[in-house]
Amino acid sequence: MPKIIPVASFDGVVFGATGDLTMRKLLPALYYRFRDRQIPEASRIIAAARSRHSDEEFRGMAAEALRRHVPAADLSAETVEGFLAHVTYVAVDGAGENGWDDLTALLDERPDQIRSYYLATSPSLYGAICRNLSEHGLIGERSRVVLEKPIGHDLASARAINDQVGRVFPETQIFRIDHYLGKETVQNLLALRFANTIFERLWNADVIDHVQITVAETVGVEGRGGYYDTSGALRDMLQNHMLQLLCLIAMESPLSLDADAVRDEKLKVLRALKPIPAHEVPHCTVRGQYVAGAVDGKPVPGYLTDLGGEARSHTETFVALKLELMTPRWAGVPFYLRTGKRLPQKMSEIVVQFRSSPFSIFPAGSFGREPNRLVIRLQPQEGIRLEVMTKEPGPGGMRLRATGLDISFEETFNQRYPDAYERLLMDVVRGNATLFMRRDEVEAAWAWADGLLQTWAESPEPPRPYAAGTWGPTAAIALIERDGRTWHEDLG
């Protein structure tokens, strides 16, 4: 077992405690950290929401959530009981006045604890909750606030939220969470690039032909139609998660692993993103919206049906982009990004495609001229695969084929890999902001995305339809293939 760095005793307050995020992700993550003895005995998990429940009623809800979202093999009655003993519930209206005296009295019982406030609520409530925390004297030097995405729906709204929160919390105490940054493979990007000379010296336009980033989901809007229809694929996934992955792939080496050193380099990447002028948008971007089809052999409805009734919408459920970075390292190297719902596979991966060999000593027919490729898998199985050319065994001449040098992290290290939220929640308590977004990062990403969103909004052309269970509109295939390249769709 790896050495687990303990954390100090803390009070973790979760606003929006009866919501889906808390039940599906936060409680299971905290349970695992308790199971692995990383939550000190004096720590408390304080669930806060508007509805009225007793401690026992909420603990029953939490126990049911654990049964639904934690594998049975990882649950034991004794551990669950011990974990739930740390859970307390308080009815609080985050944006109003009710319940704040009760929360204040509860926290004042242990004034010296680290306090983390997780806002698992609508972003529209962030400012009001933070203002109430300040007015009731609940913010100190050992306090932190965690903001879930989306932080705004454009640059202006993101700035407004950041201003509201920033009036009561200093930037060093604000943790803007992006769960993709907590994934083991994403963190391994830093190790892969900066701890291995072989890769860092090849990480440039002289050797790399292009980079692909794909985040594919098989699900539709799944009851989130009201939110999703005001968001779309670019706001929901690409502007935050995928641009963060792009930053880690493309950034220069930070001077250290200090939080601001890493985030300074990511910010430079975001600021180096080449804007897509309006006349180039039809050639560099593709929007799609799924219609009825089949996923995993089962029929599924289209997006408009998922919205309900006779809905009409131009919201994209798929987006593919060709991006460029204005830096010496990446000059002329295209980055192809795509994400969508109701695609054939649930997968997230980064593909670094190296340039083809300019000359081959091997006879025709023996060599498929396949360039080397580095595939970094974020899900469903985290790992790294380097595809190299090797000789097929046996006599009869030189026959070459692509072979993968494959590292599956879970198999290699023979242990369960924690969910991203497990790591991020403990980093909040430790005050380690390396894997969280700084204000200027969020706003730089929105500044780039706003231009594209405005061009789409002014265009009369609706998103292109694609059948559920396919890889998006055919125009997304043309986007990359007219450059003589193709999407990577085999996890290997």
LINSULUR-V986539 format. One line per field, one symbol per residue. ss: DSSP state (H for helix, E for strand, C for the rest). A space follows every 10 residues. Layout:
ss->???
This chain:
ss->CCCCCCCCCE EEEEECCCCH HHHHHHHHHH HHHHHCCCCC CCCEEEEEEC CCCCHHHHHH HHHHHHHHHC CHHHCCHHHH HHHHCCEEEE ECCCCCCCCH HHHHHHHHCC CCCEEEEEEC CCHHHHHHHH HHHHHCCCCC CCEEEEECCC CCCCHHHHHH HHHHHHCCCC HHHEEECCHH HHCHHHHHHH HHHHCCHHHH CCCCCCCEEE EEEEEECCCC CCCCHHHHCC CCHHHHHHHH HHHHHHHHHH CCCCCCCCHH HHHHHHHHHH HHECCCCHHH HHHHEEEEEE ECEEECCEEE CCHHHHHCCC CCCCCCCEEE EEECECCCCC CCCEEEEEEE CCCCCCEEEE EEEECCCCCC CCCCCCCCCC CCEEEEEEEC CCEEEEEEEE ECCCCCCCCE EEEEEEEEHH HHHCCCCCCH HHHHHHHHHH CCCCCCECHH HHHHHHHHHH HHHHHHHHCC CCCEEEECCC CCCHHHHHHH HCCCCCCCCC CC
